[in-house]
Amino acid sequence: ISGRVGTLLWNGTDAKLADVLYMTPDVPINKGDSIVTSSYNGIYPEEVLAGVVSSVEMDANKTYLNIKIELAVDFARLSQVYVVKNELRPQIDSLIINNPLQ
C-alpha cells in the first residue's frame, strides 16, 4: 500500500477503464496492483476496490505516471444504483476551502 492520494478519472469512452492522475514516479506501482478508495474527500468509504492497474507509463515530461486501471465495476452493465446524499458536504467543503495549508 503506497498510502498516496491521487485522482481517479473516467474519460467517458470506455465504461471498464479509468485513469489515475497525479501519481509521481517515486510511487512504486505496477501492473496488477489494486487501487482502493481513501476517505480523504469524505465522499467514499475507505478501502473500497476501485480497480486493478492495467498499465503504468511515465508521462512525456517525466513528472507524473500515466496509470490506467480496469474498473472493478462495469458501469455499462449497471442496472440499479443507490444515490447517497452526504449531509456533511457543506461543512467538509468549507473546511477544505478555508484550510490555510492549501
KALIN-V626872 format. One line per field, one symbol per residue. ss: DSSP state (2 for helix, 1 for strand, 0 for the rest). psi: psi as a letter, one per 30 degrees, with the letter a starting at -180 (. if undefined). A space follows every 10 residues. Layout:
ss = ???
psi = ???
//
This chain:
ss = 0000001110 0000001111 1001000000 0001110000 0000000011 1111111100 0001111111 1000222000 0000000022 2222222000 00
psi = kfglkakkkk fgejffklkk lhklffkjkl kfkkklllge fgeklkgkke akkfkklkle fhelkjkkkj kfkjffgkfk lkkkkjfgee eeeeeeegjf f.
//
